[in-house]
């Protein structure tokens, strides 16, 4: 799958298969093209013959536009995803944390992702006795300042 580059930035990628080929402009969504067959096979769809390509003049224009984009414009930024909502703390865990101030302090100082790991681990327990064991383990580990997956930190 050869890629054609200009100034270290990809302009165009081609791919060939047994019965067809594909032609993809790296920043094709920003180009003005008369082809509407954008999909898994790229801006021009499945190319089975040279007739499936746009006319030479349009293809030359698209290559020039893509080259100018590669030279001048920065790549478009991906939109950020909204942060996950914090899972609710199980009331039994809240009670256990109130009884163990050292564990509560450690829990409060953890990053949101580490707090989430503990909260989700406890919430996914199906049986009450499993939840009780996990809460006891959580309090023990938090008292020692350990994250939920502390066993794998130095693998």
Helices and strands as residue ranges (DSSP letters): E 3-6, E 9-16, E 21-25, G 28-30, G 50-52, H 56-72, H 91-99, H 101-109, H 112-123, H 128-143, G 150-152
